[in-house]
Amino acid sequence: MTQITVMIADDHPLIVEGLTSVLARHDLNVVGSAKEASAVVDALASLHPDVLVLDLRFGDGDIGGLDVLQQLQDRGAAVKVVVYTQFDQDEVVREAYKRGAKAFVTKNIDPSELAETIVKVHRGETVFLPSIATRLALMSVRGDESPLSKLQPREVEVFKLMAQGLTNVEIASLLNLSPKTISTTSQSIKDHLGIHRPADITLLAVRCGLIEP
């Protein structure tokens, strides 16, 4: 049987080293890794793994695992993705699923379970921990209240910066747009989400896993 090849995307070298060793004991071949989210797509194009084990938070700060999933979905990438993270907020789980993740597991599971998940995903199965699967089902009943579902991509970008406490002028400078454009966009964001106080915006962003607490 051909050995399953795996790439790991995580910014913690010890995690990469540990997973590489553990997965090898389960006859899974780690062919490479990426420590920055911005490097994942290019590394995939070079390594051509069967399965990508993807964290959602990276220290480089530019993009995260959800952005990587979106890039892969937009490109119609064939690689199967296992999200492996410590962040399992409802909105994050839902967005990972919507963006093509075939499995979502947390970092507190036994490494052998991760290996088993990789094998199942390679076979074409979709794998979510029972507790996460239950929450996904409940979310489908409740409806989608995440800012990611209510805002356009540019608005999401502005929303995250607003949630970090940046002023309209600071956001405009960072995105190379006029303060008037940002002012209009921020008001539209507040109207769409039905919240206007800065503290509520920050709280929503943290709850949805869009910024660090």
C-alpha positions in Angstrom: 0.0 0.0 0.0 1.3 3.5 -0.9 2.2 5.5 2.2 0.0 8.5 3.0 1.9 11.7 2.7 1.2 14.6 5.1 2.2 18.2 5.4 2.0 20.1 8.7 1.2 23.8 8.9 1.9 25.1 12.4 4.1 27.9 13.8 5.4 25.9 16.8 8.5 23.8 15.8 8.0 21.5 18.8 4.5 20.6 17.6 5.8 19.9 14.1 8.7 17.8 15.3 6.4 15.9 17.7 3.7 15.2 15.2 6.3 14.1 12.6 7.7 11.5 15.0 4.2 10.3 16.1 2.8 10.1 12.6 5.8 8.1 11.4 5.0 5.5 14.0 1.6 5.1 12.4 3.1 4.7 8.9 2.3 8.3 7.8 5.0 10.2 6.0 5.4 13.9 6.9 7.0 15.3 3.7 7.3 18.9 4.9 5.9 21.8 6.9 5.1 25.5 6.9 5.4 27.7 9.9 3.7 30.7 8.4 0.1 30.8 7.0 1.3 32.8 4.0 3.7 30.0 3.0 1.2 27.1 3.1 -0.1 27.3 -0.5 3.3 27.5 -2.1 4.6 24.7 0.1 1.6 22.5 -1.0 2.3 23.2 -4.6 5.9 22.0 -4.1 5.3 19.0 -1.8 1.9 17.6 -3.1 0.9 15.9 0.1 -2.2 13.8 0.4 -3.3 15.5 3.6 -2.6 18.9 5.2 -2.7 19.2 9.0 -3.5 22.8 9.5 -3.5 25.0 12.6 -5.7 28.1 12.6 -3.6 30.6 14.4 -0.1 31.7 13.3 2.3 34.1 14.8 3.0 36.0 11.5 -0.4 37.7 12.0 -1.1 38.5 8.3 -3.5 35.6 7.6 -4.7 32.5 9.5 -5.8 29.0 8.8 -9.3 30.1 7.8 -7.7 32.3 5.1 -5.6 29.3 3.9 -8.8 27.2 3.7 -10.4 29.9 1.6 -7.4 30.1 -0.7 -7.4 26.3 -1.2 -11.2 26.3 -1.9 -10.9 29.1 -4.4 -8.2 27.3 -6.2 -10.0 23.9 -6.2 -7.0 22.3 -4.4 -7.1 18.5 -4.2 -5.4 18.3 -0.8 -7.6 17.1 2.0 -7.4 19.3 5.1 -7.5 18.2 8.8 -7.8 21.3 11.1 -5.7 20.7 14.2 -6.1 23.5 16.7 -6.8 24.6 20.2 -9.5 27.1 19.1 -12.9 25.5 18.7 -15.4 28.4 19.0 -18.6 27.6 17.2 -18.1 30.2 14.4 -14.5 28.9 13.8 -15.7 25.3 13.5 -18.5 26.3 11.1 -16.3 28.5 8.9 -13.6 25.7 8.7 -16.3 23.3 7.6 -17.8 25.7 5.1 -14.3 26.4 3.6 -13.7 22.7 2.9 -12.0 21.2 6.0 -12.6 17.4 6.0 -11.8 17.1 9.8 -11.7 19.4 12.8 -9.9 18.1 15.9 -8.5 19.8 18.9 -4.9 19.6 20.1 -5.9 17.8 23.3 -6.8 14.6 21.5 -4.5 11.6 21.7 -2.0 11.6 18.8 -3.1 8.2 17.7 -6.6 9.7 17.2 -5.0 12.4 14.9 -3.3 9.6 12.9 -6.6 7.7 12.6 -8.3 10.9 11.5 -5.7 11.5 8.8 -6.3 7.9 7.5 -10.1 8.4 7.5 -9.9 11.7 5.7 -7.5 10.2 3.1 -10.2 7.5 2.5 -12.7 10.3 1.8 -14.5 10.5 5.1 -15.4 13.7 7.0 -14.4 13.5 10.6 -15.5 15.8 13.5 -15.2 15.0 17.2 -18.7 14.0 18.6 -19.0 17.2 20.6 -18.1 19.4 17.6 -20.5 17.5 15.3 -23.3 18.1 17.8 -22.5 21.8 17.8 -22.5 21.9 14.1 -25.9 20.4 13.9 -27.2 22.9 16.5 -25.7 25.8 14.5 -27.4 24.7 11.4 -30.7 24.9 13.2 -29.9 28.3 14.9 -28.8 29.9 11.7 -25.5 31.7 11.0 -24.8 34.8 13.2 -21.1 35.1 12.5 -19.8 38.4 11.1 -18.1 36.2 8.4 -21.5 35.4 7.0 -23.0 38.9 7.2 -20.1 41.0 5.9 -18.2 41.3 2.7 -14.4 40.3 2.7 -13.3 43.9 2.9 -15.8 44.6 5.7 -14.5 41.6 7.6 -10.9 43.0 7.3 -12.1 46.4 8.6 -14.2 44.7 11.4 -11.1 42.9 12.7 -9.1 46.1 12.9 -12.0 47.9 14.6 -12.2 45.1 17.1 -8.5 45.7 17.9 -9.3 49.3 18.8 -7.9 51.1 15.8 -9.4 54.4 14.8 -10.8 55.0 11.3 -7.8 57.1 10.5 -5.4 54.3 11.5 -7.4 51.7 9.6 -7.4 54.0 6.5 -3.6 54.4 6.7 -3.1 50.6 7.2 -5.3 49.7 4.2 -4.2 52.6 2.0 -7.8 53.9 1.8 -9.4 57.3 2.6 -10.7 57.9 6.1 -14.1 58.8 4.6 -14.2 55.3 2.9 -13.4 53.6 6.2 -15.9 55.7 8.1 -18.6 54.7 5.6 -17.5 51.0 5.8 -17.4 51.0 9.6 -20.9 52.4 9.9 -22.2 49.8 7.4 -20.5 47.1 9.5 -22.2 48.4 12.7 -25.6 48.5 11.0 -25.2 45.0 9.5 -24.2 43.5 12.9 -26.6 45.6 15.0 -23.8 46.7 17.4 -22.2 50.1 17.8 -20.2 50.2 21.0 -16.5 49.5 20.5 -16.5 47.1 23.5 -19.3 45.0 21.9 -17.4 44.9 18.6 -14.3 43.6 20.3 -16.3 41.0 22.3 -18.0 39.7 19.2 -14.7 39.4 17.4 -13.2 37.4 20.3 -16.2 35.2 20.7 -16.1 34.4 17.0 -12.4 33.6 17.1 -11.5 36.4 14.7 -9.0 38.1 17.0 -7.0 37.0 20.1 -8.7 37.6 23.5 
